[in-house]
Amino acid sequence: MKWFYRCHSCGARYDIVPGRYLCDACATRQIPKRPLEGVLEAQWEGDPGPGSVPLPVEQNWFPCMPVGNTPLWSPMRLRDEFGAPNLWIKDDTRNPSGSLKDRASFLIAAFAKRHGLSEIVLASTGNAASSMAAVGAAAGLRIKVFLPVTAPPAKRIQVLQYGAELITVDGTYDHAYELSLEYSNRTGSLSRNTAYNPLTIEGKKTVAFEIVDDLIKAKGGAPDHVFLPVGDGAILAGVYRGFEDLLRLGRLREMPTLWACQAQGSSAIARALASADAGGDAFGDPIASNTIADSIAVDVPRNGLRALAKLRKYGGKSVVVSDTEILRAQKTLSSASGLFAEPSSSAAFAGWLKARESIAVGDTCILLITGSGLKDVSAAAKGLGLEQIPGETR
């Protein structure tokens, strides 16, 4: 197979090599405090082989750890309670670091090993950092992460346990992002930053392949709706990318409706979709994020332009939920299915609860649960009305 990058905006083609992140021409249009211009997509030519998942790095370069192949299962109590016979959970809390982000980190690590790179740097709200630290530990790579001081303690502990270098940033994710780019540009280290490195999207597409394959095994059908949490828009773009590949390969007949579930306090992509549909400017000045769902809390969605384009091209939808709705959904999901999801993942369930009346009862709905609730128990304690975690002393 032949692999290459193609610019999402102008169609320019580039080789997939270290140091190539954005389109040379389109990146010059970058406006401060706006989504990335010149975002690239990994494309392929040739025959990937029956039943395979086309990826731009050969399998022998991937570290030895069980990333992906997470369960798709039927939450029977939720189905009964809400009259939703075809509701499914795709449980990516089962990845090694407890997050879907391991899919992207897995591919980034393989790319680094293939090209003889020893250090990877990134900014994160927590999950990408702990994920890259975990996969880097398995691959024998140096990992340097820039993390806002507000990141949940469990995610910071994960980073340190895995042996990565943690730089705490007294500011937002957006500040951490800029600092990490300064470092990678200065040192030549491989950047794993979301959307900026096109392979972060390519790695996340594998979840779409698993959803379709597992549904076929379970019921012989295909997904009608996929609800997923959205911050930067990278997971959304990755899932779209996977479904696009499946359509091209003839393993899927039509694009499912993807629902971008955003927190009310961090809803730039939902606002952009509404504005663009009304004929207005998509992304205006950023609004400071303010939500309990830290994993999807961003001021500037770096992958916003591509995420918006995919939503508009395929008729995707957005749904905005409050922190109260997120915490309520987190408790319902836990107590009625046995799955403890972090607030950002619970936003996907909260979005489904808000939109379900507009969906046909027989439609197949997937809840993409991207992170474990154990990553942020303080948020769950707030949802339970507890002033502190039981057993803790102040």
C-alpha positions in Angstrom: 0.0 0.0 0.0 1.0 3.6 -0.6 0.4 6.1 2.2 0.5 9.9 2.1 -0.9 13.0 3.7 -3.5 15.2 2.0 -4.5 18.7 3.1 -8.1 18.8 4.3 -8.4 22.3 2.8 -6.5 22.5 -0.5 -5.8 18.9 -1.3 -2.0 19.2 -1.4 -0.2 16.0 -1.0 2.8 15.3 1.3 4.9 12.3 2.3 4.4 10.9 5.8 7.7 11.7 7.4 8.9 13.0 10.8 8.4 16.8 11.1 5.5 16.9 8.7 2.4 18.1 10.6 0.5 20.8 8.6 0.1 21.9 5.0 2.7 24.5 4.2 0.4 26.8 2.2 -2.7 26.6 4.3 -0.9 26.9 7.6 0.2 30.4 6.6 -3.5 31.5 7.0 -3.4 30.6 10.7 -5.1 33.2 12.9 -4.2 33.3 16.6 -6.8 31.8 18.9 -8.6 30.0 16.1 -8.7 26.3 15.1 -5.7 24.9 13.1 -5.5 25.7 9.4 -3.9 23.2 7.0 -4.8 20.0 9.0 -3.7 16.9 7.1 -5.3 13.5 6.7 -3.6 10.2 6.2 -4.7 8.6 2.9 -3.9 5.3 1.3 -3.8 3.7 -2.2 -3.8 0.0 -2.9 -5.4 -3.0 -1.4 -5.2 -3.3 2.4 -6.4 -6.9 2.3 -9.8 -8.5 3.4 -10.9 -7.7 7.0 -7.8 -5.6 7.8 -7.6 -2.1 9.3 -5.4 0.0 7.0 -2.8 1.9 9.0 0.3 3.8 7.8 2.8 1.9 10.0 3.5 -1.9 9.8 2.4 -4.0 12.7 5.9 -5.1 13.7 6.6 -1.6 14.9 3.8 -1.4 17.4 4.6 -2.0 21.1 3.5 -5.2 22.8 0.4 -4.2 24.7 -3.3 -4.8 24.3 -4.6 -1.6 22.8 -8.0 -1.7 21.1 -10.4 -4.7 20.6 -12.5 -3.3 23.5 -15.9 -4.7 24.1 -19.2 -3.6 22.5 -21.9 -4.7 24.8 -25.6 -4.4 25.5 -26.6 -2.6 28.7 -29.8 -4.5 29.3 -31.1 -2.5 32.3 -30.7 0.8 30.4 -32.4 -0.7 27.4 -35.4 -1.7 29.5 -35.5 1.5 31.5 -35.5 3.8 28.5 -37.2 1.5 25.9 -34.2 1.4 23.7 -33.8 -2.2 22.5 -30.8 -1.4 20.3 -28.7 0.7 22.6 -25.0 -0.4 22.8 -21.9 0.7 24.7 -18.5 0.7 23.2 -16.3 0.5 26.3 -12.9 2.1 25.6 -12.3 2.4 29.4 -10.8 -1.1 28.9 -7.7 0.2 27.1 -4.5 0.0 29.2 -4.5 3.6 30.5 -8.3 3.6 30.8 -8.9 5.8 27.7 -9.6 5.7 24.0 -6.6 8.0 23.6 -4.4 4.8 23.7 -5.4 4.1 20.1 -3.7 7.3 18.9 -0.7 6.9 21.3 -0.2 3.3 20.0 0.2 4.5 16.4 2.3 7.5 17.4 4.7 5.2 19.3 4.9 2.8 16.4 5.7 5.7 14.0 8.5 6.9 16.4 10.0 3.5 16.6 9.9 3.0 12.9 11.8 6.3 12.3 14.3 6.0 15.2 12.8 8.8 17.3 13.3 8.6 21.0 11.2 11.4 22.5 7.5 12.4 22.2 6.1 15.6 23.6 2.5 16.7 24.0 0.0 18.9 25.8 -3.1 17.4 27.3 -6.0 17.9 29.7 -5.0 14.5 31.2 -6.1 11.5 29.2 -3.7 11.9 26.2 -0.9 12.5 28.6 -1.5 9.4 30.7 -2.1 7.4 27.5 1.1 8.5 25.8 3.0 7.9 29.1 1.6 4.3 29.3 2.3 3.4 25.7 5.7 5.1 25.8 6.6 2.9 28.8 5.8 -0.2 26.8 7.7 1.1 23.8 10.8 2.4 25.6 10.3 6.0 24.6 10.9 9.2 26.5 7.6 11.1 27.0 7.4 14.7 28.1 3.9 16.1 28.9 2.6 19.6 29.5 -0.4 19.5 31.8 -2.6 22.2 33.3 -2.4 22.4 37.0 -6.2 21.8 37.1 -5.9 18.3 35.6 -7.3 15.6 37.9 -4.7 14.2 40.4 -5.3 10.6 39.1 -4.2 11.5 35.6 -1.1 13.3 36.9 -0.3 10.3 39.0 -0.7 8.0 36.0 1.8 10.1 34.0 4.4 9.9 36.8 3.8 6.2 37.5 4.5 5.4 33.8 7.8 7.2 34.1 7.1 10.2 31.9 8.3 13.8 32.6 5.5 16.0 33.8 5.6 19.8 33.3 2.7 21.4 35.2 1.4 24.5 33.6 -0.2 27.3 35.6 -2.8 27.9 32.9 -5.3 26.3 30.5 -4.9 23.4 28.1 -4.4 26.0 25.3 -1.4 27.5 27.2 0.0 24.0 27.7 -0.5 23.3 23.9 1.6 26.4 23.0 4.4 25.5 25.4 4.6 21.9 24.0 4.9 23.2 20.5 7.6 25.6 21.5 9.5 22.6 23.0 9.0 20.3 20.0 10.0 23.0 17.5 13.1 23.8 19.5 14.2 20.2 20.0 12.9 18.3 17.1 11.0 15.9 19.4 8.0 14.2 17.8 4.8 16.1 18.7 1.7 14.0 19.6 -0.5 17.1 19.9 -4.1 16.4 18.9 -5.0 17.2 15.3 -1.6 18.9 14.8 -0.1 15.4 14.3 -2.4 13.8 11.7 -1.6 10.3 13.1 -3.6 11.1 16.2 -6.8 11.1 14.0 -5.7 8.0 12.1 -5.1 6.0 15.3 -8.5 6.8 16.7 -10.3 5.5 13.5 -9.8 1.9 14.7 -12.7 2.2 17.1 -15.1 2.6 14.1 -13.8 -0.6 12.5 -14.4 -2.5 15.8 -17.9 -1.0 16.2 -19.0 -2.2 12.7 -17.3 -5.6 12.9 -18.7 -6.3 16.4 -22.2 -5.2 15.4 -22.2 -7.5 12.4 -21.2 -10.4 14.7 -23.8 -9.5 17.3 -26.9 -8.6 15.2 -25.9 -8.5 11.5 -26.6 -4.7 11.3 -24.8 -1.4 11.2 -24.9 1.6 13.5 -27.5 4.3 12.9 -26.3 6.8 15.5 -23.0 7.2 17.4 -22.9 9.5 20.4 -19.4 10.6 21.5 -17.9 13.3 23.6 -16.3 16.2 21.8 -13.7 18.8 22.8 -11.0 19.4 20.2 -13.0 17.4 17.7 -10.2 14.8 17.2 -12.2 11.7 18.3 -15.1 12.9 16.1 -12.8 13.2 13.1 -11.2 9.8 13.9 -14.5 8.0 14.0 -15.6 9.7 10.8 -12.3 8.7 9.2 -12.9 5.1 10.2 -16.4 5.0 8.7 -15.1 6.7 5.5 -12.6 3.8 5.1 -15.3 1.2 5.8 -17.5 2.8 3.2 -14.7 2.8 0.7 -14.0 -0.9 1.4 -17.6 -1.8 1.0 -17.9 -3.0 4.6 -20.5 -0.2 5.4 -23.4 1.0 3.3 -24.0 4.4 4.6 -22.6 6.9 7.1 -24.1 6.7 10.6 -25.3 9.9 12.2 -22.6 11.1 14.6 -23.7 13.2 17.5 -21.1 15.7 18.9 -21.9 15.8 22.6 -20.4 18.9 24.2 -20.5 20.4 27.7 -22.3 23.7 27.9 -19.2 25.3 29.3 -17.1 24.2 26.3 -19.2 24.0 23.2 -17.2 25.8 20.5 -17.9 23.1 17.8 -21.7 23.0 18.5 -21.8 26.8 18.3 -19.8 26.8 15.1 -22.2 24.2 13.5 -25.2 26.2 14.4 -23.6 29.4 13.1 -22.4 27.8 9.9 -25.9 26.2 9.2 -27.4 29.7 9.7 -25.0 31.2 7.2 -22.8 33.0 9.7 -19.1 32.8 10.7 -18.2 29.4 12.1 -15.6 30.1 14.7 -15.4 33.5 16.4 -13.4 34.6 19.4 -12.8 31.8 21.9 -14.9 31.6 25.1 -13.1 30.4 28.2 -14.1 26.8 29.0 -15.9 26.1 32.3 -17.0 22.6 32.8 -16.6 19.6 35.1 -15.8 17.5 32.0 -12.1 18.3 31.9 -11.3 16.0 29.1 -13.4 18.0 26.7 -12.7 21.4 28.1 -10.9 23.5 25.5 -11.1 27.2 24.5 -9.9 26.7 21.0 -10.8 23.4 19.3 -7.6 22.7 17.4 -9.4 20.2 15.0 -12.5 22.4 14.8 -12.4 23.2 11.1 -12.1 19.5 10.0 -14.7 18.4 12.6 -17.1 21.0 11.4 -16.6 20.1 7.8 -17.2 16.4 8.5 -20.4 17.2 10.5 -21.8 19.3 7.7 -20.8 16.9 4.9 -22.4 13.9 6.5 -25.4 15.5 8.3 -23.9 15.0 11.8 -25.5 16.7 14.8 -24.5 18.4 18.0 -26.1 18.3 21.4 -25.0 20.5 24.3 -25.5 19.3 27.9 -25.0 21.0 31.3 -22.7 19.9 34.0 -25.7 18.9 36.0 -27.0 16.7 33.2 -23.5 15.2 32.8 -23.2 14.2 36.5 -26.7 12.9 36.5 -26.0 10.8 33.4 -22.7 9.6 35.0 -24.6 8.3 38.1 -27.4 6.7 35.9 -24.9 5.0 33.7 -22.9 3.6 36.7 -25.9 2.4 38.7 -27.9 0.9 35.8 -25.1 -0.6 33.7 -22.1 -1.1 36.0 -19.9 1.2 33.9 -18.2 4.0 35.8 -17.3 6.7 33.2 -15.6 10.0 33.7 -17.6 13.2 33.1 -16.5 13.7 29.5 -17.6 10.2 28.6 -20.8 10.6 30.5 -21.5 13.6 28.2 -22.1 11.1 25.4 -24.8 9.4 27.5 -26.2 12.7 28.6 -26.4 13.7 24.9 -28.3 10.5 24.1 -30.7 11.1 26.9 -31.4 14.6 25.6 -31.8 13.5 22.0 -33.4 10.1 22.3 -37.0 11.3 21.7 -36.0 12.4 18.2 -34.6 9.0 17.3 -36.7 6.0 16.1 -37.0 3.4 18.8 -35.6 0.6 16.6 -32.5 2.5 15.6 -29.1 1.2 16.7 -27.4 3.7 18.9 -23.8 3.5 20.1 -22.5 5.3 23.2 -18.8 5.7 22.8 -17.4 5.7 26.4 -13.9 7.0 26.1 -12.5 7.2 29.7 -12.8 5.6 33.1 -14.5 7.3 36.0 -11.5 6.3 38.2 -9.6 9.1 36.4 -11.6 11.8 38.2 -13.3 10.6 41.4 -13.6 14.1 42.7 -16.1 15.0 40.0 -18.1 11.9 40.8 -18.1 12.9 44.4 -19.6 16.2 43.5 -22.3 14.5 41.5 -23.2 12.4 44.6 -23.5 15.6 46.7 -20.4 14.7 48.8 -18.1 17.5 50.0 -15.2 15.2 50.1 -14.3 11.6 49.1 -15.4 9.2 51.8 -12.4 8.2 54.0 -10.3 11.2 53.0 -9.1 13.6 55.6 -8.5 17.3 54.9 
